[in-house]
């Protein structure tokens, strides 16, 4: 008996961009598979409809893995793959297993001896880093930062300190808190630090800007990219030691 | 006068995989552009030929930026973009600005007020992380590790320690040193640590495996994926604190 393969299937970051941002091999794999492990079943169905999956949607099996899948549940969901069926893990947007709960499923797949194949697609973190101009030879993604204002300010100072050796620091925020996050960065970090805002990546409205904290502060709010409720990746890099005054 | 846009143009990781791993919008942008800033001019030309760029190759302008481009040179190369020509930064393989020298050009583009647009394509780091099953909600790419055996062993122990909080540690090696790197990890890290080897990503020969250090050690060399001269991403994650004996 041949075991199946677990594919990691990226989905578009922006509406209407499936054919622009997913390559042919990714679209072909998505259309060949009938069994999906999805962070959110509704968005998975919308995606499979958008790419014109050849089978009627109601004939596809879409298991919703939720936001904190447990190992035992993952093993049960992977049993059809052990028995020879190919499956795909699908994120709500972007690459499964990156800044989402898909990694638990993949970890169990390795333990079960399944073949795991990642497919190419858009990652907001990677696109933000590419377009930031900040160091891509050493970087760190730290997820979400604390909500408490004092804890957040301290964490932002720590991130700037951690980046002094040249490591770019990346994080994300719930989109309705983006403006608050920007204000917190401008208040906590030194004027010389470089801050990238990468907003609505791959959408027609995409904006990526890197400026120093001093330059961001000098802009009138109306000259800043609007961030409220728009998915944004933040990236930070301290000024090189020799250029810092403090 | 309208300034031009600087595109970040990914290229395939594996031979013959341009159409499988680059989406339509990336291919369309590559074919529309006549001015390229390339890490390596020869591989850039081979890529543009492979995707059937509509203009004769000798009519395209391909500037070789080398491995350590300087800011002043970057500003000169970007002058046509300031004057309204679109340009693309092209890596030797994968995403420009990630684990390659392209970020310097992008950083200067932001300073010159140019629009920067990242295009979707394959990244070996991101594909390795997706397929690893290790934590994708916090991760770090540290580039290359030291060559000296003692310094390497110490660095590997440090990386395992740094990952105890749940942060996946990713790095790369010059492909002919891959087997030596694997031996160094198996010697330096604790038996419970999880190690991913992600080899020849997107190629037909792609292999991604995650095993504990103890499991890797127990495999006969012939049962391990062959790594010599095959591009490989390494990823490491310490066992959760509660599961560690030491």
Interface residues (C-beta under 8 A of the other chain):
Chain A: X8 X17 X19 X20 X21 X22 X23 X24 X25 X26 X95 X96 X97 X98 X99 X100 X102 X103 X104 X105 X106 X107 X108 X109 X110 X116 X117 X118 X120 X121 X122 X123 X125 X126 X127 X128 X129 X130 X131 X132 X133 X134 X135 X136 X137 X138 X139 X140 X141 X142 X143 X167 X201 X202 X206 X208 X209 X210 X211
Chain B: X8 X17 X19 X20 X21 X22 X23 X24 X25 X26 X95 X96 X97 X98 X99 X100 X102 X103 X104 X105 X106 X107 X108 X109 X110 X116 X117 X118 X120 X121 X122 X123 X125 X126 X127 X128 X129 X130 X131 X132 X133 X134 X135 X136 X137 X138 X139 X140 X141 X142 X143 X167 X201 X202 X206 X208 X209 X210 X211
